[in-house]
Amino acid sequence: MLRTQRYILNEPHGGKIMIQAPKGTRDVYGAEMLLWHKIEAAVRRLTTAYNFMEIRTPIIESTDLFLRGVGDTTDIVQKEMYTFEDKGGRSLSLRPELTAGAARAFIERGMNSLPSPVKLWYIGQNFRYENPQAGRYRQHYQFGVEVFGSPHYSAEAEIIALGHTLLAELGIAGVTVHINSIGCTDCRKVYHSRLGIYITERLDKLCGLCRTRAEKNPLRILDCKNAACRELLTNAPIVLDSLDDECSTHFTGVQQLLTAFGVPFVVDAHVVRGLDYYTRTVFEFINADGLTVLGGGRYDGLVSQLGGAITPAVGFGMGMERLVLLLQNAELINTAPKPDIYIGHAEEAGLLKSQELAFQLRRQGFNVETDIVGRSVKAQMKYADKIGARRTTILGGNEIESGEAKVKTMATGEQENVSLDSIADYINKQ
C-alpha cells in the first residue's frame, strides 16, 4: 500500500513555507524550453521521413509487464522502479522505460494485423529511483523508436542511421556509435559457458551484485559500472567469438549498411545493454565524456515473452535531457523568440485598437506583443526594448482617425508611416 510521504518544508524569507520539487525532478521553461522544441521538431521531421507512426502509452503499467519484459535481474527492476498497489490491490509501476509498453500495445491493439513492419516512435516520461546525474533525472524524458516485424539487419541499420542523422541535424558533434552483437539464445549459451569459467576463477574479487548476476545472467556482469569489476573483466572472453554463422552474417550486414550510409562506428565488445530482452545487435551512442546519449538494439523475444506471437523487433531510446545538455555545452542555445512587432497604446481608444490589431496579426501567424499590464507609453517602450521586439508602434486617437501609424524598426531607429490595414504586408516585406 502507499505510505504517506513526510514532506520537508523550507521556510525562506518572511517565514513563508515553500514546497520544493522532489529530488531528481526539475522544471523546464524559458530559453531551455526552446531547445526542447528544436529537438522535438527535428524528431518529427525525421520520423516522418522514415515513415514512423507516433504512439503514446500510459505512464503507469502493470508491474508484471516490467518483471517479464525488462527482466528481474536488471538494476531497473531490482532497485529503481516506483511500484505501488492501487485501491483494487493491483501492483502498478511508473514506467521505467518505454519499449515494454510499446510491445504491450503492439499485442493488445492487434498491430500484428497491420502491414509489416510496424514502425512506432514516441517521446515520453520515464521514472527511475536512481541518483541524479548529468542529463539524467528520476523523472526524465525519452525519445525512442520501435520496429516490429523485421528480422533483417537493415532494420538495425535504419534506426542507427536515424539517430545519427538526428544528432547531425541538431549540430551535435563528438558522439561515437558503438555497436556489438550478443548473438541469439544459442550463441549466448556457448558464451555464458566460456564467461562462466573465466568468472568462477575471479568470483571472490567481484562485487556482490556481480556475484549474484553470475548465477542468474552472467552477461549482465559486463554492464557493471564498478571500476574494480571492469578491470577484472578486461581480458574476459568476448561474445563476438561465440557467434554462430547466422548471427555473424547478420552483424556483418549491419556494419556493411552503416558503411554504405556513411555512418561511422566502432565495434565494441563491451556494449551489452542493461536489459534482458536484447538479442543480436546492440548499440550505444557515446560522447567524449562517456555519457550514453542513445542506446538500443534488437529484441526478437520480447513480444512472445509478453504473450504475443513470435515477432522480431528492434528499437532505441534517447534521453532528451542529455540531448539538451549537449546542445547547451555546444553553445547552440537559441535566444528567446523576438516579437515581430510591439503594438503600444497612448489612450483608451488606442488600447482597444492595439488589442484588436494584435489579435488579428496573431491569427495570421505573427509574433505580436501588446500591453496587458497598464503601463505608461514610456514604460511600454522600455518593455518592448527588453523583450527584443523588432518593430514598435503606438496607437492613439490620431492614428485611429488617420488609419495609419509610425512603425519603428528598432535595430536602425528608422520610422515609416504604415496603414493599419497593411501592417502584415509591411512586416512580411522587411
N, C-alpha and C positions, 0 to 999 in steps of 0.2 A: 504493500500500500504506500501511497505517497506520504511522506513525512513533512510536517510544517517546517519551512526553512526559517532559520533565525536571521533576520535582516540586520545588518550593521549600518547604522545611520550616522552620517557625518554631520557635524554642526559647523558650518562655515561662519563667515562674518554675520553678526547680528543674532546668532543663535538659531537661525532657521535650519530646519532639518532638510538635508539633501540626500536623495537616494541615487546611488551610482549604478551604472550598468554592471552586470555580473562580470567577473573575471573571464577574459578570453572572448568578450564580445566588444563591439565598437560601433560607433555611429559614422556614417558616410554622408558627407554633404559638401557644398561649396565646390572649389576647384577640383578636388579629388573625384567628385561625382562625375565631372566631365570626362575623366579618364575611363570611368566605368562605361559611360555612354560610347566613348570611342571604341572600346573593346567590344561591347555588345553590337555595335553597328557593323564592325568587321566580322564578327561571328555570324551575324545574319546574312551578310553578303556571301561569305564563303560556304556556309551550309546550304544556301540556295544554289550556289554554283555547283556543289557536289550532290544536289538533289536529296538532301536530308529533310525529314519531317520533324517538326518540334513536338515534344511531349512534356507534360507536366505531371508528375506523380506526387502522391501525398507525402507530407513531411513526416507523418507517423505511419509506421507499418507494423505488422505482426513481428514480434521478436524472433519467431521461428524462421522468418524469411532470411534473417542475417545469420542465424545459427546454421542453417542448412546451406545458404548460399556463400557467405563470406568465409565461414569455417570457424569451428570452436577453438582452433589452436592459434588463431590470429590475435595480435595485440588489440585490434579493434573490438573483438567480441569479449576477450578476457578482461580488458582494462578500460575501454574507452566509451562504451555505449551508455546512453542515457535511457534507462529502462524503467518502466513503471507499470502498475496494474490500473486499468480503468475501473469504472464503477461496476462493470459487469464481471470483474475478475479476470479479464483478458490481459495477457502480457503484451505490452506495446513498447516500441522503441522509437526515439527520434532517429531518423535515418543517418547512419554514419557515412554512407556512400550511396551513389545513385544507380549503379549498374544492376544490383539485385532487384530494385524496384522496377526498373525498365524491363527486366526479364520477366518479373511477375506480371506486369501489364501486358507484355507480349503474349503470355499464356492466357491470362484471364480475359483479355479483349479479343481473342481469336485472331491475332495478327498473322498467324501462320497461313491464313487463307488469302492474305494479300499477296500481290506479285513479289517474288523473292529476288534480291534481298530486301528486307525491311530496314530502312536506314533512319535512325532517330537521333535527335540532338536535344540538349536541354541546358538550361542554366538554373541551378537550384541550390538551396542551402543544405549543408551537412552539419552534424553535431557530433563532436568527439571530445571526451573528457581527457584532455592531454595538456601538457604545459605549453602555453602560447609561445610561438617563436616567430622569426622573421617571415612575414607574409602568411602566417597560419594561425588561426584562432579557433577557439572551441566551437564557435558558430562561424562557419566560413562558406563561401560560395564556390561553386564548381561549374565550369563549362565542360560538357562531355558529349561524345558521340558513341552510338552503338550500332553495329551492323549485324542483323540476324539473318542467317540462311546461306552464308557463303563460306565454303570450306577452303576456298582458293587463297593462295598467298597474296594475290593482288588486293584483297580486302585490307590486309595489314598495311601494305604499301600505300594504299589510297589514304587511309586516315593519318598515317605518319606524315604524308605529304601535305595533308590538310593542316595539321598542327604546325608544320614547318612554314607553310605559306602564311598562316595567321601571324606568327611572330615576325615574319619578314614585312608584312603589310603594316604592322604596328611599329616597325623600326627598331625592334629589339634584337640586338646582336649578342654574340658571346655565349650562345646556348648550343650545346652539342647533343646530337641524337645518339644515345647508347642503345644498342639492340642485342638481344640474346635469344636463344631458344632453349626452353626447358623440356622440350620433347612431349611425347604423348604419355599415356599411362604406362605402357610397356617400357618405354625408354627410361622413365623415372624409377621403375622397379630396379633396373640394372644400375642406374646411377645411385639410388639410395643404398644399394648393397656396397658399392665402392666407397661412397661417402661415409657409410656406417663404420667400415673398417678403419678409416682414417680418424674419425671422431672418437671411436672407442679408445684408441691409444692416447687420446688427449682429453678425455671426458672430464677428468678431475680439474682441469685447468679452465674449463668453460664456465660461463656464468650460470646461475641457477635456471634462468629461463631457457637457455640453450640446452641444458641437460634435459629439461622437460621436452623441448622440441625434438631432441634426438630420439626419443621414444615414439612420438606421435607423427612428426613430419620433419625429417632431417633437412629437407631442402630449405625450410624456414630459417635454419641457422645462418645461412648465407646472408640473410637480411638483417642480422643483428647489428645494432649500432654501437655495441660495446667495443672500445678500442682494442682491448686485450683479445677478445674473441676474433675480431677482424684480423689481427696479427697472426693468430694461430691458424687461421683459415687461408693464409696467403698461398700456401702450397697444396691446398686441398684439391682433389680431383675436380675437373670441370665437367659440367653436364654436356657440353658440346661433344665430348669424346664418347658419350654414351648414346648418341642419337642413332636411330636406325636409318636405313636408306631413304624411306619416305619422308621422315621428319627433316633429314639433312637436305634433301632436294627442296622441300618446302622453304626452309630457311635460306637456301641459296637463291631461290626465286625472289624472296623479299629483297635481298641485297641487290640483285640484278635490276629490279624495278626502281629501287631508290636511286641507284646509279644512273639509270636512264632518265629519271626525273631531275637529276642534278641536286638531290638532297644529300648532303654529306652526313656520314655516320661513322661510328666506331663499333666494332663487335666487343662487347663487354660481358665476359662470362660470369661476373658477379651480380648482374641485374637479374633478380628473380621475382621481384614484386612481393608485396606483403599479404596477398590474399590467396586463399587455397584454390580458387576456381580457375586459375590460369593454366593454359596448355600451350605448347609450342612457342610461338613468338611472344616475347615480352620486350618492352622498351621504356626508356625514360629520357626526357629532355632535361639536361643538367647544365646550369650556368657555371660561370667561372668560380663562384663562391661555394659551389657544391650543393646549391638548392635544386631540388627536383621541381621543375615547373610543370611538367606534364608526365603522366605515366599511364601505361595501359598494356594491352596485349590480347591474345586470343583466349577464349574460354568456351570450348566446344561442349563441355559437360554441364554447364550451369543450368540451362533451361530444363534438361531432363532431371537434374537434381531437385528442381523446384516443382516437378510433377508434369512437365510438358513433354512433348516429343523430342527425340534427339535432334538438336538444332545447333549447327556450328555458328559461332558468333565471335565478334572482335570489337574492341572499343577502347576509349581512353577517357581520362578525366584530367582537367587542367584547373589549378587553383586560381581563381580570379584575383584574390588579394595579392598573390605573388606576381601576377602579371602587372597589376597596378604598381607594386613595389619596383619592378623592373623599369616600368615607364618613368617613374619618379627618379630612379637612380640614373636613367639615361637623359634626364633633364628634358623630357618630352611632355612636360605638364602643359596642358592647354590653359590659356588665360580664360577668365570668365567671358561669356558671350557679351558683346557690346551692342547696346540698343542702336537700331538704325536711326532712330530719332527720339528725342525727348520733347514732348509737347507740354509746355507750361501754360499757365493762365495768369491774367492780371486782375480779373474781377469775376463776379459770379457768373455773368454771361459767358465769359471765357472758360470758366470751369466746366460748364455744361458742354460747350463746343469741343474743348480739348478731350473730354472723356468720350464724346461721340466719335470724334475723328480717330482717337486711339483704338476704339473698338472696331471701327471699320478697317483700319490698316492691319490690325492683328488678324482679322478674318482672312486677309489676303496673304498672310504668312510673314508679315514683317515683325521684327522685334521692336516693340514700342514701349516706352515708359512714360508715365504721366504722374501728376501729383495726387496722392490719395491721403496725404497727411495734413494738408492745410498750411503749407509753407508760404512764406513771402516770395515775391519774384526773385529777389536776390538769393534767398536760400534754395530756391528751385534750381537756379543756375549753378550754384555750388554743388548741389547733389548731382546734377547732370554731368558735371565735370568729374566728380568722384567715380561715377559708375562707367565712365568712358563712352558716353553717348557720342555717336559720330556726328550727329546734327542736332540742333535745337531750334525751337521756335516758341514764341509766346503769343497766345491768343487773348485779345481783349475786345472791347466794343468796336474799335476802329477796324480791326482785322475781320471781325464778323460782318460788319457793314460793307466793307470793300470786297470781301470774299477772297482775300489773299493776305499772306503774311511773309515776313522776312524769315528765311531759313538760313541758319548759320552753320557752316562747315567748321567743326571745332579744330581740326588739325591745321587749317590755314587761316581761320578767322574771317574768311570771305562770307558775304551775305548776299542773298538773292531773293527778290520778290517772287513768290510762287503761289499760284492759285490753290486754294484749299482743296479743290476737286482734283488737282493734278499732283499732289504731293507724292502719291505712289509712283507715278511716272518719273518724277524728279529723282526719287531715291534710286529707282532702277537704272537711271542714266549715269549716276555718279560712280 
